[in-house]
Amino acid sequence: YYLYSNSNYWAMSPCYAMNALVFIVNSSGNLAYSNVSKTNGLRPVINLKSSTEFTGEGIYTNPYVVKET
């Protein structure tokens, strides 16, 4: 499923600013936290309206094409 990637990645939300902690999704898909000095992956996120249409497979030869309706 989407959250399970067998690696840690940043959730992009601060956890505790005084200690430079940021939420991560850990390798098991659970929410955790990590110091910003650690190396973790990043998964960019965009939010789309429910009426948004798209075509394509999301691969190099057939990328997604997003169209707002």
N, CA, C, O and CB atoms as a CASP TS submission, in Angstrom:
PFRMAT TS
TARGET T0000
AUTHOR 0000-0000-0000
METHOD Language model
MODEL 1
PARENT N/A
ATOM      1  N   TYR     1       0.836  -1.178   0.000  1.00  0.00           N
ATOM      2  CA  TYR     1       0.000   0.000   0.000  1.00  0.00           C
ATOM      3  C   TYR     1       0.883   1.245   0.000  1.00  0.00           C
ATOM      4  O   TYR     1       2.102   1.141   0.140  1.00  0.00           O
ATOM      5  CB  TYR     1      -0.952  -0.004   1.213  1.00  0.00           C
ATOM      6  N   TYR     2       0.287   2.397  -0.153  1.00  0.00           N
ATOM      7  CA  TYR     2       1.038   3.624  -0.389  1.00  0.00           C
ATOM      8  C   TYR     2       2.034   3.959   0.712  1.00  0.00           C
ATOM      9  O   TYR     2       3.168   4.334   0.412  1.00  0.00           O
ATOM     10  CB  TYR     2       0.094   4.759  -0.552  1.00  0.00           C
ATOM     11  N   LEU     3       1.646   3.835   1.972  1.00  0.00           N
ATOM     12  CA  LEU     3       2.532   4.251   3.058  1.00  0.00           C
ATOM     13  C   LEU     3       3.693   3.296   3.284  1.00  0.00           C
ATOM     14  O   LEU     3       4.727   3.707   3.810  1.00  0.00           O
ATOM     15  CB  LEU     3       1.749   4.387   4.328  1.00  0.00           C
ATOM     16  N   TYR     4       3.552   2.034   2.902  1.00  0.00           N
ATOM     17  CA  TYR     4       4.626   1.068   3.126  1.00  0.00           C
ATOM     18  C   TYR     4       5.598   1.106   1.950  1.00  0.00           C
ATOM     19  O   TYR     4       5.241   0.757   0.824  1.00  0.00           O
ATOM     20  CB  TYR     4       4.053  -0.364   3.319  1.00  0.00           C
ATOM     21  N   SER     5       6.810   1.526   2.220  1.00  0.00           N
ATOM     22  CA  SER     5       7.816   1.614   1.154  1.00  0.00           C
ATOM     23  C   SER     5       9.125   0.951   1.571  1.00  0.00           C
ATOM     24  O   SER     5      10.088   0.943   0.805  1.00  0.00           O
ATOM     25  CB  SER     5       8.072   3.081   0.778  1.00  0.00           C
ATOM     26  N   ASN     6       9.163   0.397   2.776  1.00  0.00           N
ATOM     27  CA  ASN     6      10.368  -0.217   3.321  1.00  0.00           C
ATOM     28  C   ASN     6      11.513   0.782   3.500  1.00  0.00           C
ATOM     29  O   ASN     6      12.681   0.395   3.545  1.00  0.00           O
ATOM     30  CB  ASN     6      10.815  -1.344   2.422  1.00  0.00           C
ATOM     31  N   SER     7      11.174   2.056   3.601  1.00  0.00           N
ATOM     32  CA  SER     7      12.166   3.093   3.885  1.00  0.00           C
ATOM     33  C   SER     7      11.458   4.262   4.571  1.00  0.00           C
ATOM     34  O   SER     7      10.241   4.415   4.459  1.00  0.00           O
ATOM     35  CB  SER     7      12.890   3.563   2.572  1.00  0.00           C
ATOM     36  N   ASN     8      12.226   5.075   5.274  1.00  0.00           N
ATOM     37  CA  ASN     8      11.668   6.250   5.936  1.00  0.00           C
ATOM     38  C   ASN     8      11.555   7.404   4.964  1.00  0.00           C
ATOM     39  O   ASN     8      12.394   7.562   4.077  1.00  0.00           O
ATOM     40  CB  ASN     8      12.524   6.653   7.136  1.00  0.00           C
ATOM     41  N   TYR     9      10.504   8.224   5.129  1.00  0.00           N
ATOM     42  CA  TYR     9      10.423   9.457   4.347  1.00  0.00           C
ATOM     43  C   TYR     9       9.744  10.538   5.169  1.00  0.00           C
ATOM     44  O   TYR     9       8.920  10.266   6.043  1.00  0.00           O
ATOM     45  CB  TYR     9       9.662   9.223   3.021  1.00  0.00           C
ATOM     46  N   TRP    10      10.118  11.781   4.859  1.00  0.00           N
ATOM     47  CA  TRP    10       9.624  12.928   5.600  1.00  0.00           C
ATOM     48  C   TRP    10       8.139  13.117   5.359  1.00  0.00           C
ATOM     49  O   TRP    10       7.660  12.915   4.243  1.00  0.00           O
ATOM     50  CB  TRP    10      10.389  14.188   5.214  1.00  0.00           C
ATOM     51  N   ALA    11       7.396  13.508   6.406  1.00  0.00           N
ATOM     52  CA  ALA    11       5.981  13.836   6.287  1.00  0.00           C
ATOM     53  C   ALA    11       5.790  15.350   6.103  1.00  0.00           C
ATOM     54  O   ALA    11       4.666  15.809   5.900  1.00  0.00           O
ATOM     55  CB  ALA    11       5.211  13.343   7.530  1.00  0.00           C
ATOM     56  N   MET    12       6.860  16.108   6.170  1.00  0.00           N
ATOM     57  CA  MET    12       6.876  17.553   5.923  1.00  0.00           C
ATOM     58  C   MET    12       6.149  18.384   6.979  1.00  0.00           C
ATOM     59  O   MET    12       5.847  19.552   6.736  1.00  0.00           O
ATOM     60  CB  MET    12       6.270  17.829   4.591  1.00  0.00           C
ATOM     61  N   SER    13       5.864  17.809   8.137  1.00  0.00           N
ATOM     62  CA  SER    13       5.206  18.540   9.213  1.00  0.00           C
ATOM     63  C   SER    13       6.119  18.585  10.431  1.00  0.00           C
ATOM     64  O   SER    13       6.648  17.555  10.848  1.00  0.00           O
ATOM     65  CB  SER    13       3.849  17.892   9.572  1.00  0.00           C
ATOM     66  N   PRO    14       6.308  19.776  11.007  1.00  0.00           N
ATOM     67  CA  PRO    14       7.152  19.852  12.204  1.00  0.00           C
ATOM     68  C   PRO    14       6.515  19.104  13.368  1.00  0.00           C
ATOM     69  O   PRO    14       5.293  19.090  13.519  1.00  0.00           O
ATOM     70  CB  PRO    14       7.404  21.316  12.595  1.00  0.00           C
ATOM     71  N   CYS    15       7.343  18.495  14.172  1.00  0.00           N
ATOM     72  CA  CYS    15       6.883  17.756  15.349  1.00  0.00           C
ATOM     73  C   CYS    15       7.145  18.585  16.604  1.00  0.00           C
ATOM     74  O   CYS    15       6.253  18.772  17.431  1.00  0.00           O
ATOM     75  CB  CYS    15       7.590  16.372  15.448  1.00  0.00           C
ATOM     76  N   TYR    16       8.362  19.073  16.736  1.00  0.00           N
ATOM     77  CA  TYR    16       8.750  19.873  17.894  1.00  0.00           C
ATOM     78  C   TYR    16       9.869  20.798  17.451  1.00  0.00           C
ATOM     79  O   TYR    16      11.020  20.375  17.343  1.00  0.00           O
ATOM     80  CB  TYR    16       9.195  18.972  19.103  1.00  0.00           C
ATOM     81  N   ALA    17       9.547  22.036  17.199  1.00  0.00           N
ATOM     82  CA  ALA    17      10.496  22.975  16.611  1.00  0.00           C
ATOM     83  C   ALA    17      11.726  23.222  17.478  1.00  0.00           C
ATOM     84  O   ALA    17      12.820  23.416  16.948  1.00  0.00           O
ATOM     85  CB  ALA    17       9.810  24.277  16.344  1.00  0.00           C
ATOM     86  N   MET    18      11.568  23.218  18.794  1.00  0.00           N
ATOM     87  CA  MET    18      12.689  23.523  19.677  1.00  0.00           C
ATOM     88  C   MET    18      13.830  22.509  19.537  1.00  0.00           C
ATOM     89  O   MET    18      14.991  22.859  19.749  1.00  0.00           O
ATOM     90  CB  MET    18      12.213  23.567  21.119  1.00  0.00           C
ATOM     91  N   ASN    19      13.518  21.278  19.190  1.00  0.00           N
ATOM     92  CA  ASN    19      14.548  20.247  19.015  1.00  0.00           C
ATOM     93  C   ASN    19      14.738  19.850  17.559  1.00  0.00           C
ATOM     94  O   ASN    19      15.394  18.848  17.275  1.00  0.00           O
ATOM     95  CB  ASN    19      14.195  19.021  19.827  1.00  0.00           C
ATOM     96  N   ALA    20      14.179  20.614  16.640  1.00  0.00           N
ATOM     97  CA  ALA    20      14.285  20.358  15.200  1.00  0.00           C
ATOM     98  C   ALA    20      13.821  18.953  14.837  1.00  0.00           C
ATOM     99  O   ALA    20      14.499  18.242  14.095  1.00  0.00           O
ATOM    100  CB  ALA    20      15.720  20.561  14.733  1.00  0.00           C
ATOM    101  N   LEU    21      12.653  18.551  15.369  1.00  0.00           N
ATOM    102  CA  LEU    21      12.080  17.253  15.052  1.00  0.00           C
ATOM    103  C   LEU    21      10.976  17.407  14.010  1.00  0.00           C
ATOM    104  O   LEU    21      10.186  18.350  14.057  1.00  0.00           O
ATOM    105  CB  LEU    21      11.534  16.576  16.322  1.00  0.00           C
ATOM    106  N   VAL    22      10.934  16.471  13.074  1.00  0.00           N
ATOM    107  CA  VAL    22       9.942  16.486  12.006  1.00  0.00           C
ATOM    108  C   VAL    22       9.298  15.110  11.944  1.00  0.00           C
ATOM    109  O   VAL    22       9.964  14.096  12.151  1.00  0.00           O
ATOM    110  CB  VAL    22      10.583  16.874  10.631  1.00  0.00           C
ATOM    111  N   PHE    23       7.995  15.078  11.657  1.00  0.00           N
ATOM    112  CA  PHE    23       7.322  13.793  11.505  1.00  0.00           C
ATOM    113  C   PHE    23       7.844  13.067  10.274  1.00  0.00           C
ATOM    114  O   PHE    23       8.140  13.683   9.250  1.00  0.00           O
ATOM    115  CB  PHE    23       5.800  13.986  11.409  1.00  0.00           C
ATOM    116  N   ILE    24       7.950  11.752  10.391  1.00  0.00           N
ATOM    117  CA  ILE    24       8.302  10.898   9.259  1.00  0.00           C
ATOM    118  C   ILE    24       7.300   9.747   9.210  1.00  0.00           C
ATOM    119  O   ILE    24       6.629   9.456  10.201  1.00  0.00           O
ATOM    120  CB  ILE    24       9.779  10.363   9.377  1.00  0.00           C
ATOM    121  N   VAL    25       7.205   9.111   8.075  1.00  0.00           N
ATOM    122  CA  VAL    25       6.535   7.827   7.971  1.00  0.00           C
ATOM    123  C   VAL    25       7.672   6.826   7.920  1.00  0.00           C
ATOM    124  O   VAL    25       8.514   6.876   7.023  1.00  0.00           O
ATOM    125  CB  VAL    25       5.561   7.728   6.697  1.00  0.00           C
ATOM    126  N   ASN    26       7.697   5.904   8.898  1.00  0.00           N
ATOM    127  CA  ASN    26       8.838   4.997   8.968  1.00  0.00           C
ATOM    128  C   ASN    26       8.685   3.828   7.996  1.00  0.00           C
ATOM    129  O   ASN    26       7.685   3.731   7.286  1.00  0.00           O
ATOM    130  CB  ASN    26       9.009   4.473  10.391  1.00  0.00           C
ATOM    131  N   SER    27       9.665   2.958   7.971  1.00  0.00           N
ATOM    132  CA  SER    27       9.702   1.884   6.985  1.00  0.00           C
ATOM    133  C   SER    27       8.548   0.897   7.119  1.00  0.00           C
ATOM    134  O   SER    27       8.288   0.126   6.196  1.00  0.00           O
ATOM    135  CB  SER    27      10.998   1.148   7.097  1.00  0.00           C
ATOM    136  N   SER    28       7.852   0.909   8.259  1.00  0.00           N
ATOM    137  CA  SER    28       6.683   0.043   8.452  1.00  0.00           C
ATOM    138  C   SER    28       5.380   0.733   8.075  1.00  0.00           C
ATOM    139  O   SER    28       4.315   0.119   8.125  1.00  0.00           O
ATOM    140  CB  SER    28       6.611  -0.418   9.893  1.00  0.00           C
ATOM    141  N   GLY    29       5.458   2.015   7.695  1.00  0.00           N
ATOM    142  CA  GLY    29       4.262   2.775   7.348  1.00  0.00           C
ATOM    143  C   GLY    29       3.634   3.483   8.531  1.00  0.00           C
ATOM    144  O   GLY    29       2.518   3.990   8.421  1.00  0.00           O
ATOM    145  N   ASN    30       4.334   3.528   9.674  1.00  0.00           N
ATOM    146  CA  ASN    30       3.822   4.185  10.867  1.00  0.00           C
ATOM    147  C   ASN    30       4.358   5.608  10.988  1.00  0.00           C
ATOM    148  O   ASN    30       5.462   5.906  10.532  1.00  0.00           O
ATOM    149  CB  ASN    30       4.184   3.381  12.110  1.00  0.00           C
ATOM    150  N   LEU    31       3.568   6.479  11.604  1.00  0.00           N
ATOM    151  CA  LEU    31       4.003   7.849  11.847  1.00  0.00           C
ATOM    152  C   LEU    31       4.980   7.855  13.012  1.00  0.00           C
ATOM    153  O   LEU    31       4.715   7.251  14.051  1.00  0.00           O
ATOM    154  CB  LEU    31       2.792   8.780  12.134  1.00  0.00           C
ATOM    155  N   ALA    32       6.099   8.529  12.846  1.00  0.00           N
ATOM    156  CA  ALA    32       7.133   8.632  13.874  1.00  0.00           C
ATOM    157  C   ALA    32       7.729  10.036  13.772  1.00  0.00           C
ATOM    158  O   ALA    32       7.139  10.910  13.137  1.00  0.00           O
ATOM    159  CB  ALA    32       8.246   7.514  13.703  1.00  0.00           C
ATOM    160  N   TYR    33       8.869  10.260  14.379  1.00  0.00           N
ATOM    161  CA  TYR    33       9.555  11.549  14.230  1.00  0.00           C
ATOM    162  C   TYR    33      11.046  11.314  14.139  1.00  0.00           C
ATOM    163  O   TYR    33      11.564  10.279  14.561  1.00  0.00           O
ATOM    164  CB  TYR    33       9.228  12.502  15.408  1.00  0.00           C
ATOM    165  N   SER    34      11.726  12.305  13.574  1.00  0.00           N
ATOM    166  CA  SER    34      13.163  12.206  13.374  1.00  0.00           C
ATOM    167  C   SER    34      13.770  13.594  13.455  1.00  0.00           C
ATOM    168  O   SER    34      13.104  14.587  13.159  1.00  0.00           O
ATOM    169  CB  SER    34      13.493  11.538  12.018  1.00  0.00           C
ATOM    170  N   ASN    35      15.023  13.666  13.853  1.00  0.00           N
ATOM    171  CA  ASN    35      15.755  14.921  13.861  1.00  0.00           C
ATOM    172  C   ASN    35      16.042  15.327  12.421  1.00  0.00           C
ATOM    173  O   ASN    35      16.294  14.471  11.573  1.00  0.00           O
ATOM    174  CB  ASN    35      17.071  14.798  14.680  1.00  0.00           C
ATOM    175  N   VAL    36      16.006  16.612  12.142  1.00  0.00           N
ATOM    176  CA  VAL    36      16.200  17.081  10.764  1.00  0.00           C
ATOM    177  C   VAL    36      17.605  16.800  10.225  1.00  0.00           C
ATOM    178  O   VAL    36      17.837  16.915   9.022  1.00  0.00           O
ATOM    179  CB  VAL    36      15.924  18.566  10.688  1.00  0.00           C
ATOM    180  N   SER    37      18.525  16.438  11.089  1.00  0.00           N
ATOM    181  CA  SER    37      19.876  16.126  10.611  1.00  0.00           C
ATOM    182  C   SER    37      19.967  14.720  10.016  1.00  0.00           C
ATOM    183  O   SER    37      20.987  14.370   9.421  1.00  0.00           O
ATOM    184  CB  SER    37      20.877  16.265  11.750  1.00  0.00           C
ATOM    185  N   LYS    38      18.914  13.910  10.168  1.00  0.00           N
ATOM    186  CA  LYS    38      18.907  12.548   9.630  1.00  0.00           C
ATOM    187  C   LYS    38      18.604  12.571   8.135  1.00  0.00           C
ATOM    188  O   LYS    38      17.998  13.514   7.626  1.00  0.00           O
ATOM    189  CB  LYS    38      17.873  11.673  10.373  1.00  0.00           C
ATOM    190  N   THR    39      19.029  11.531   7.449  1.00  0.00           N
ATOM    191  CA  THR    39      18.757  11.393   6.022  1.00  0.00           C
ATOM    192  C   THR    39      17.519  10.523   5.836  1.00  0.00           C
ATOM    193  O   THR    39      17.509   9.362   6.243  1.00  0.00           O
ATOM    194  CB  THR    39      19.981  10.784   5.274  1.00  0.00           C
ATOM    195  N   ASN    40      16.484  11.073   5.229  1.00  0.00           N
ATOM    196  CA  ASN    40      15.252  10.353   4.928  1.00  0.00           C
ATOM    197  C   ASN    40      14.809  10.713   3.522  1.00  0.00           C
ATOM    198  O   ASN    40      15.244  11.722   2.966  1.00  0.00           O
ATOM    199  CB  ASN    40      14.140  10.681   5.961  1.00  0.00           C
ATOM    200  N   GLY    41      13.960   9.904   2.959  1.00  0.00           N
ATOM    201  CA  GLY    41      13.422  10.184   1.634  1.00  0.00           C
ATOM    202  C   GLY    41      12.361  11.277   1.698  1.00  0.00           C
ATOM    203  O   GLY    41      12.027  11.769   2.776  1.00  0.00           O
ATOM    204  N   LEU    42      11.840  11.646   0.544  1.00  0.00           N
ATOM    205  CA  LEU    42      10.810  12.670   0.448  1.00  0.00           C
ATOM    206  C   LEU    42       9.806  12.246  -0.607  1.00  0.00           C
ATOM    207  O   LEU    42      10.185  11.805  -1.692  1.00  0.00           O
ATOM    208  CB  LEU    42      11.420  14.058   0.111  1.00  0.00           C
ATOM    209  N   ARG    43       8.546  12.377  -0.293  1.00  0.00           N
ATOM    210  CA  ARG    43       7.479  12.092  -1.254  1.00  0.00           C
ATOM    211  C   ARG    43       6.657  13.357  -1.417  1.00  0.00           C
ATOM    212  O   ARG    43       5.895  13.715  -0.520  1.00  0.00           O
ATOM    213  CB  ARG    43       6.583  10.888  -0.789  1.00  0.00           C
ATOM    214  N   PRO    44       6.796  14.033  -2.533  1.00  0.00           N
ATOM    215  CA  PRO    44       6.004  15.244  -2.724  1.00  0.00           C
ATOM    216  C   PRO    44       4.519  14.907  -2.806  1.00  0.00           C
ATOM    217  O   PRO    44       4.138  13.836  -3.279  1.00  0.00           O
ATOM    218  CB  PRO    44       6.452  15.986  -3.991  1.00  0.00           C
ATOM    219  N   VAL    45       3.690  15.833  -2.341  1.00  0.00           N
ATOM    220  CA  VAL    45       2.247  15.629  -2.323  1.00  0.00           C
ATOM    221  C   VAL    45       1.575  16.825  -2.962  1.00  0.00           C
ATOM    222  O   VAL    45       1.958  17.967  -2.710  1.00  0.00           O
ATOM    223  CB  VAL    45       1.729  15.410  -0.882  1.00  0.00           C
ATOM    224  N   ILE    46       0.578  16.570  -3.784  1.00  0.00           N
ATOM    225  CA  ILE    46      -0.266  17.640  -4.298  1.00  0.00           C
ATOM    226  C   ILE    46      -1.704  17.264  -3.971  1.00  0.00           C
ATOM    227  O   ILE    46      -2.035  16.083  -3.867  1.00  0.00           O
ATOM    228  CB  ILE    46      -0.060  17.858  -5.848  1.00  0.00           C
ATOM    229  N   ASN    47      -2.541  18.251  -3.813  1.00  0.00           N
ATOM    230  CA  ASN    47      -3.965  18.026  -3.559  1.00  0.00           C
ATOM    231  C   ASN    47      -4.747  18.457  -4.784  1.00  0.00           C
ATOM    232  O   ASN    47      -4.529  19.546  -5.313  1.00  0.00           O
ATOM    233  CB  ASN    47      -4.447  18.798  -2.292  1.00  0.00           C
ATOM    234  N   LEU    48      -5.656  17.610  -5.235  1.00  0.00           N
ATOM    235  CA  LEU    48      -6.456  17.888  -6.412  1.00  0.00           C
ATOM    236  C   LEU    48      -7.936  17.888  -6.055  1.00  0.00           C
ATOM    237  O   LEU    48      -8.362  17.177  -5.145  1.00  0.00           O
ATOM    238  CB  LEU    48      -6.168  16.864  -7.513  1.00  0.00           C
ATOM    239  N   LYS    49      -8.710  18.679  -6.768  1.00  0.00           N
ATOM    240  CA  LYS    49     -10.155  18.657  -6.594  1.00  0.00           C
ATOM    241  C   LYS    49     -10.678  17.286  -7.010  1.00  0.00           C
ATOM    242  O   LYS    49     -10.080  16.626  -7.860  1.00  0.00           O
ATOM    243  CB  LYS    49     -10.838  19.789  -7.419  1.00  0.00           C
ATOM    244  N   SER    50     -11.769  16.865  -6.426  1.00  0.00           N
ATOM    245  CA  SER    50     -12.335  15.558  -6.762  1.00  0.00           C
ATOM    246  C   SER    50     -12.809  15.497  -8.209  1.00  0.00           C
ATOM    247  O   SER    50     -12.959  14.408  -8.762  1.00  0.00           O
ATOM    248  CB  SER    50     -13.490  15.233  -5.829  1.00  0.00           C
ATOM    249  N   SER    51     -13.047  16.650  -8.829  1.00  0.00           N
ATOM    250  CA  SER    51     -13.500  16.678 -10.223  1.00  0.00           C
ATOM    251  C   SER    51     -12.344  16.636 -11.223  1.00  0.00           C
ATOM    252  O   SER    51     -12.576  16.621 -12.431  1.00  0.00           O
ATOM    253  CB  SER    51     -14.332  17.920 -10.467  1.00  0.00           C
ATOM    254  N   THR    52     -11.111  16.618 -10.736  1.00  0.00           N
ATOM    255  CA  THR    52      -9.940  16.608 -11.603  1.00  0.00           C
ATOM    256  C   THR    52      -9.872  15.291 -12.386  1.00  0.00           C
ATOM    257  O   THR    52     -10.082  14.212 -11.833  1.00  0.00           O
ATOM    258  CB  THR    52      -8.650  16.816 -10.774  1.00  0.00           C
ATOM    259  N   GLU    53      -9.576  15.406 -13.674  1.00  0.00           N
ATOM    260  CA  GLU    53      -9.434  14.230 -14.524  1.00  0.00           C
ATOM    261  C   GLU    53      -7.980  14.078 -14.927  1.00  0.00           C
ATOM    262  O   GLU    53      -7.259  15.068 -15.055  1.00  0.00           O
ATOM    263  CB  GLU    53     -10.341  14.329 -15.773  1.00  0.00           C
ATOM    264  N   PHE    54      -7.550  12.847 -15.126  1.00  0.00           N
ATOM    265  CA  PHE    54      -6.190  12.627 -15.606  1.00  0.00           C
ATOM    266  C   PHE    54      -6.152  11.403 -16.515  1.00  0.00           C
ATOM    267  O   PHE    54      -6.983  10.500 -16.423  1.00  0.00           O
ATOM    268  CB  PHE    54      -5.211  12.455 -14.423  1.00  0.00           C
ATOM    269  N   THR    55      -5.166  11.413 -17.384  1.00  0.00           N
ATOM    270  CA  THR    55      -4.923  10.281 -18.268  1.00  0.00           C
ATOM    271  C   THR    55      -3.468   9.878 -18.117  1.00  0.00           C
ATOM    272  O   THR    55      -2.698  10.584 -17.467  1.00  0.00           O
ATOM    273  CB  THR    55      -5.264  10.628 -19.754  1.00  0.00           C
ATOM    274  N   GLY    56      -3.082   8.769 -18.698  1.00  0.00           N
ATOM    275  CA  GLY    56      -1.701   8.314 -18.655  1.00  0.00           C
ATOM    276  C   GLY    56      -1.461   7.303 -17.559  1.00  0.00           C
ATOM    277  O   GLY    56      -2.317   7.058 -16.709  1.00  0.00           O
ATOM    278  N   GLU    57      -0.265   6.717 -17.596  1.00  0.00           N
ATOM    279  CA  GLU    57       0.122   5.688 -16.638  1.00  0.00           C
ATOM    280  C   GLU    57       1.138   6.175 -15.609  1.00  0.00           C
ATOM    281  O   GLU    57       1.462   5.446 -14.672  1.00  0.00           O
ATOM    282  CB  GLU    57       0.682   4.506 -17.370  1.00  0.00           C
ATOM    283  N   GLY    58       1.636   7.380 -15.768  1.00  0.00           N
ATOM    284  CA  GLY    58       2.625   7.901 -14.833  1.00  0.00           C
ATOM    285  C   GLY    58       4.017   7.350 -15.067  1.00  0.00           C
ATOM    286  O   GLY    58       4.835   7.318 -14.147  1.00  0.00           O
ATOM    287  N   ILE    59       4.294   6.916 -16.284  1.00  0.00           N
ATOM    288  CA  ILE    59       5.624   6.414 -16.643  1.00  0.00           C
ATOM    289  C   ILE    59       6.245   7.330 -17.679  1.00  0.00           C
ATOM    290  O   ILE    59       5.563   8.176 -18.257  1.00  0.00           O
ATOM    291  CB  ILE    59       5.550   4.961 -17.178  1.00  0.00           C
ATOM    292  N   TYR    60       7.519   7.166 -17.913  1.00  0.00           N
ATOM    293  CA  TYR    60       8.268   8.060 -18.807  1.00  0.00           C
ATOM    294  C   TYR    60       7.623   8.173 -20.190  1.00  0.00           C
ATOM    295  O   TYR    60       7.496   9.275 -20.724  1.00  0.00           O
ATOM    296  CB  TYR    60       9.703   7.566 -18.952  1.00  0.00           C
ATOM    297  N   THR    61       7.225   7.068 -20.758  1.00  0.00           N
ATOM    298  CA  THR    61       6.677   7.075 -22.124  1.00  0.00           C
ATOM    299  C   THR    61       5.194   7.409 -22.168  1.00  0.00           C
ATOM    300  O   THR    61       4.655   7.657 -23.247  1.00  0.00           O
ATOM    301  CB  THR    61       6.901   5.731 -22.776  1.00  0.00           C
ATOM    302  N   ASN    62       4.519   7.421 -21.019  1.00  0.00           N
ATOM    303  CA  ASN    62       3.103   7.748 -20.953  1.00  0.00           C
ATOM    304  C   ASN    62       2.809   8.451 -19.629  1.00  0.00           C
ATOM    305  O   ASN    62       2.164   7.881 -18.748  1.00  0.00           O
ATOM    306  CB  ASN    62       2.231   6.472 -21.108  1.00  0.00           C
ATOM    307  N   PRO    63       3.287   9.701 -19.490  1.00  0.00           N
ATOM    308  CA  PRO    63       3.141  10.408 -18.206  1.00  0.00           C
ATOM    309  C   PRO    63       1.696  10.775 -17.927  1.00  0.00           C
ATOM    310  O   PRO    63       0.861  10.808 -18.831  1.00  0.00           O
ATOM    311  CB  PRO    63       3.998  11.668 -18.192  1.00  0.00           C
ATOM    312  N   TYR    64       1.409  11.054 -16.641  1.00  0.00           N
ATOM    313  CA  TYR    64       0.090  11.552 -16.300  1.00  0.00           C
ATOM    314  C   TYR    64      -0.128  12.918 -16.921  1.00  0.00           C
ATOM    315  O   TYR    64       0.787  13.741 -16.952  1.00  0.00           O
ATOM    316  CB  TYR    64      -0.090  11.618 -14.784  1.00  0.00           C
ATOM    317  N   VAL    65      -1.328  13.165 -17.413  1.00  0.00           N
ATOM    318  CA  VAL    65      -1.735  14.489 -17.871  1.00  0.00           C
ATOM    319  C   VAL    65      -2.951  14.848 -17.031  1.00  0.00           C
ATOM    320  O   VAL    65      -3.963  14.147 -17.062  1.00  0.00           O
ATOM    321  CB  VAL    65      -2.053  14.524 -19.439  1.00  0.00           C
ATOM    322  N   VAL    66      -2.850  15.943 -16.279  1.00  0.00           N
ATOM    323  CA  VAL    66      -3.897  16.353 -15.346  1.00  0.00           C
ATOM    324  C   VAL    66      -4.674  17.480 -15.958  1.00  0.00           C
ATOM    325  O   VAL    66      -4.099  18.430 -16.489  1.00  0.00           O
ATOM    326  CB  VAL    66      -3.314  16.772 -13.983  1.00  0.00           C
ATOM    327  N   LYS    67      -6.021  17.377 -15.884  1.00  0.00           N
ATOM    328  CA  LYS    67      -6.888  18.404 -16.439  1.00  0.00           C
ATOM    329  C   LYS    67      -7.940  18.751 -15.407  1.00  0.00           C
ATOM    330  O   LYS    67      -8.693  17.887 -14.960  1.00  0.00           O
ATOM    331  CB  LYS    67      -7.542  17.939 -17.767  1.00  0.00           C
ATOM    332  N   GLU    68      -7.989  20.028 -15.028  1.00  0.00           N
ATOM    333  CA  GLU    68      -9.016  20.475 -14.093  1.00  0.00           C
ATOM    334  C   GLU    68     -10.305  20.694 -14.851  1.00  0.00           C
ATOM    335  O   GLU    68     -10.316  21.343 -15.897  1.00  0.00           O
ATOM    336  CB  GLU    68      -8.585  21.766 -13.358  1.00  0.00           C
ATOM    337  N   THR    69     -11.374  20.163 -14.334  1.00  0.00           N
ATOM    338  CA  THR    69     -12.673  20.308 -15.016  1.00  0.00           C
ATOM    339  C   THR    69     -13.526  21.343 -14.345  1.00  0.00           C
ATOM    340  O   THR    69     -14.648  21.596 -14.783  1.00  0.00           O
ATOM    341  CB  THR    69     -13.417  18.986 -15.054  1.00  0.00           C
TER
END
